[in-house]
Amino acid sequence: MRRVAMLLLLLLWPSAKQACAARAAQPHQAPSSAPQQPFQATLASTPLLIQLGQSSAELGGLWKFHPGDNPAWAQPNFDDSAWGAMDLTPPPGSADETLGISGYIPGWMARGYPHYAGFAWYRIQVNVQGPNRRLALKMPSDVDDAYQVFANGHLIGSFGKFQGQHVTAYSTLPMDFLLPANSSHGPITIAIRMWMDSATPFNSPDAGGLHEPPVLGYASIIGALTQLDYDTTAQFMVSGLVESMIVFMALLMTLALFWLDRTERAYFWLALVCLAILLTNVIVISGQFTAWIGETLAVILTQVLLSPLQNGLWVLFWGYWFRIPRISLLHRVIWPLVALMMAGVAMLRPPLYGQHIPVQMAGLFDPLVLLVKLCIGIVFLVVVFRGLKRQRTEGGMAALAVLLIILANYRNEMRLLHIPIAFQLGGGFVVQLGTIATVVSLLIITVMLLMRFFHNQRLKEQWKLEIEQARQVQRILIPHDLPSVPGLAIQSEYRPAREVGGDFFQVLPSQPPGSVLIMLGDVTGKGMQAGMLVAVIVGAMRAVAQHSSDPEKILHEINIQLCERRHTSATCLILHIDPQGNVTLASAGQLPPYLNSRELEVPGALPLGTIPDADHSVVTLTLQPGDTLTLMSDGIVEAQDPSGALFGFDRIDALLKDRATAAQIATAAQEFGQEDDILVLTVHKEESTRATPQTHGQKVAA
Amino acid sequence: MQEQVTQISIEELASPNGGDTITVLRFAGDITSASQPAILGAYEGLSETARRILLDFSKVEYLNSSGIALIIQMLIAANKQGRTIRSFGLSPHFQKVFTMVGITRYTSIHPDQAAACNSF
C-alpha cells in the first residue's frame, strides 16, 4: 500500500504544484482600468538621470499583456487600457543593468494565464530622451517560443518563421533589431507578438512569453550586449560541450573495444547509448547558436525519439553488461515500453498536441507517459538488482554508475518536483545535474569496460594456451597414418571442434596375423581435461591390446580403470576384424556402426566409467566383399544448426543410402553446424579378397 | 560464460492404480555438466519413502553427453535403493540416445505422463 501511495504522490505532485502556483499568481492580475501613463520611471521622469552615459535601458516594469492575436495591436494608437499588466522587472539582485544581463522572470503561465498557449501580445510605450542616435532593441535569449517585434506599428524583426497562423519556433537565440531611423527620439510604442507552442509547458512549469525584459538602447551598445548574451549562452553550454566531448571519446572507445572483441555485446549497446546522447547534445547545443533546426523538429528528435531510446538503450546495456540470462526476454519487454513512451510523448508534443490532440488530454497522457517511464525505470532496477546479485565484482562501481544514470535519465521529473538540477560554478559556469551524472557514470563505466576488456583478454590468452595444449595432445593421439590391413580399406575423417572435444580412435594390428583392432570413442567434457582423459584411455587401450584381442575384455579392463578415477566417463566402440572378415564388436554406449546403409542393432550399454561391473553389448557379423562399415562419433548426430535443430539420425540414414564417403558425411555435419569433434571411420572390405562362406551381414548377438 | 540453469521441481502424484504415491521430478532448461549440484541435490533431497519416481524431460531444452552421464548416475543410485523409475517427455532422438547408452535398463521410457504413471 505504501508503495502505491508513493507512486500516486509522484504522479500528483507536479500538477498540485502548478495549481498552487497558478492560484498564487491570480492576485497579480492587476485591474486593467488604470489610465495610460508612462511606465518606465527611469525613462519617463527626469531626463537628466539617463543622460549621464545611459546608453541602454531595460524595459522592465509594467507591460500591457493580452492573449490572442490581432494585427491592429501593433499600432501605436491602439487603446490597450483594458489589457492586463505584466511586470517584467527581474527579481531583486538577479539583474546587472550595466551589462544588460537579467534574471529569470516566470512566464505568463505562472502569472495568471495557467493553461494558455498560442498567440499573445506585449505592449509598452516609452519616451526616449537623449542624443538623436540610432536605436536598437535587444530581445531576451530566453523566450517561449517565437515572436515578431513592432516599433510604432512597423515590423522591425522576428524570431521564428511566421507563415500566416503557422509558426515554426527555434531554440531561442539572442537577437537585436534596429528601430526605424525616424523613431530614435521621443515616444515609441513597442509591441511584441509572441507565440508559444502548446507543448512548451512540458519543459518547465512556468513557461510563457518573455523571461527577461527587452533592452532598448543605442544600436552600437545593443550590438555589444547581444554578443555578451551569446557569450553567456556559451558559458552555460560549456558543460554540455565538455559532456559531448567525453561522450564522443567514450563512443570511440566502445566502438574500438567492440571491434576488438565482438563477443562482448555490452560494448555495442554502450556505443549506441553514447550515440544517442551525442545526437541529443548536438541538436540542443547547436540550437543555442544557430537557427538551423526548427524547434518542433528538434523536440521530436530529442524528446520524442532520442530520450525514450536512451532510456531503453541504457537498460539493454546493463542487461548485457551483467550478462543476465534470457536477454531476449528483456528485449521483448523494453522495446514495447520504449515505443509506448515515444507514442505517449509524441501525443504531448507538436505537431500533434494542441492541433490533433486536445489540450485537455494532457491530464490523461502526462501521467501515462510518466507511468511508462517509471516502468522502464523499474525494469532497469530489476536488471541491475539481478545483475548485482549475480556479479559481485565491480558491484560498488556499477551501483554508483547506475544511480547516476537514473539521476540523468529522470532529471526532468526532478525539475517538475522543483529539485535543483543545475548548479552555478565559479566564473559564471553552470553545470546541469544530468551532465554531471552522465559524465561521471560514463567515466566509471569506461573504467569498468577497460577492466573487463583486459580481464577477457587475459582469459582468452589462457584459453588459447590451454586449447592449443589440448589440441596437441589430441593431435598426437589421433593417428595420421592408418596401418594397412590386407583386404580392408580403412578411411578416417577427423574434424576437431574449435574447443577441443574428446573424440579418439585407434587402429592397431592384432592377433591372429592380418587382423585389426579398431577402437573409437568419445569422453565426456571438453578442453584440456578431456584431452588428458583421452590420453589415459588411449594409453590403457594400447596396453590392454598388447595381450588381448577380445573387444569385450578390453572394454571391461578400461571400464574398471575409469571407475577407479571417478567422475570420468566415455562412450566407446571396439571392433576386431579377422582376415576372413569376421567382426566382433563391443560397445559401451557408443553410436552403433552402420553396415552399408543399415544401422546395426546393438543393444544399449552403459558408457565406460559408470559402474565397475557393467555389461557391454557384443555383436558379431561377417563382412562380405564390397561391404562397408561406417563408425561415427556423436559429434555428427548432435551437430546443431543455428535454430537449434539437431543433425539427427535421419540425415545420416539418408547420406548412407546415397553411399556417402566418410569425408562427405563429416562435411555435411560440419556445414550443418559443428558443435563437437566430428569423427567418421569407414572400413571397406575389398572385392579382390577371398569370399567367405558366411551369409551376407549376418549378425549374432552374443 | 552464462550460468547453465537446470530447474527441477518436485511434485507428488497419487498413483492411478493405487499403491505408493509417485514422486515426479520435472526438469527444465539445460542438462549439462553444470547441472550436477542441481540434479544430485534434488535426488538426494527426496524422502526415503519415495519408492516410485517419475522423470519428466518434456521441458528440457538441451542435453549433452555429460548431462546423460549425470542422469545415469542418478538412475544407478535409485536402482541400488530399489526404487522404480519411469521417464517421459523425451524426443525420439533422445529416446534413441537413452537406449544406446543403456539407460533403458534402469528406466522405461513412455510417451506421456499418463502412460508413464499407468506403467508403475
HADDOCK unambig.tbl for C-alpha pairs under 7 A between the chains (distance, minus, plus):
assign (segid A and resid 323 and name CA) (segid B and resid 2 and name CA) 6.88 0.50 0.50
assign (segid A and resid 524 and name CA) (segid B and resid 65 and name CA) 5.95 0.50 0.50
assign (segid A and resid 524 and name CA) (segid B and resid 66 and name CA) 5.38 0.50 0.50
assign (segid A and resid 525 and name CA) (segid B and resid 66 and name CA) 6.46 0.50 0.50
assign (segid A and resid 588 and name CA) (segid B and resid 101 and name CA) 6.93 0.50 0.50
assign (segid A and resid 589 and name CA) (segid B and resid 100 and name CA) 5.30 0.50 0.50
assign (segid A and resid 589 and name CA) (segid B and resid 101 and name CA) 3.79 0.50 0.50
assign (segid A and resid 589 and name CA) (segid B and resid 102 and name CA) 6.54 0.50 0.50
assign (segid A and resid 590 and name CA) (segid B and resid 100 and name CA) 6.85 0.50 0.50
assign (segid A and resid 590 and name CA) (segid B and resid 101 and name CA) 6.93 0.50 0.50
assign (segid A and resid 591 and name CA) (segid B and resid 100 and name CA) 6.72 0.50 0.50
assign (segid A and resid 603 and name CA) (segid B and resid 100 and name CA) 6.90 0.50 0.50
assign (segid A and resid 604 and name CA) (segid B and resid 99 and name CA) 5.25 0.50 0.50
assign (segid A and resid 604 and name CA) (segid B and resid 100 and name CA) 4.09 0.50 0.50
assign (segid A and resid 604 and name CA) (segid B and resid 101 and name CA) 5.15 0.50 0.50
assign (segid A and resid 604 and name CA) (segid B and resid 102 and name CA) 4.16 0.50 0.50
assign (segid A and resid 605 and name CA) (segid B and resid 100 and name CA) 6.36 0.50 0.50
assign (segid A and resid 605 and name CA) (segid B and resid 101 and name CA) 4.92 0.50 0.50
assign (segid A and resid 605 and name CA) (segid B and resid 102 and name CA) 3.99 0.50 0.50
assign (segid A and resid 606 and name CA) (segid B and resid 101 and name CA) 4.87 0.50 0.50
assign (segid A and resid 606 and name CA) (segid B and resid 102 and name CA) 4.79 0.50 0.50
assign (segid A and resid 607 and name CA) (segid B and resid 101 and name CA) 6.10 0.50 0.50
assign (segid A and resid 648 and name CA) (segid B and resid 93 and name CA) 6.85 0.50 0.50
